[in-house]
Amino acid sequence: MLLTSFLQATAELGLGTLGAALGAGLAAVGAGLGIGKIGGASMDAIARQPEASNTVRMTMIIAAALIEGVALFAVVVCFLSI
């Protein structure tokens, strides 16, 4: 059933559009997983050493911002490749 809907989408939109949409979706999912992993690891680090919470929080925010930037570039490249 899923393959049938993909084939119908490729017939109507074209393979380039379908590939761009799948690439943008994968970039967004990957960024979400990466930021979730960073958040979980930082919570563990803060729970183990509460006195280092400011340093851990700052590092977490910088890493999350870098991941968001890479995901944004990936989505833009996917949509420009149509």
Secondary structure as UniProt FT lines:
FT   HELIX           2..13
FT   HELIX           15..48
FT   HELIX           50..52
FT   HELIX           53..80
//
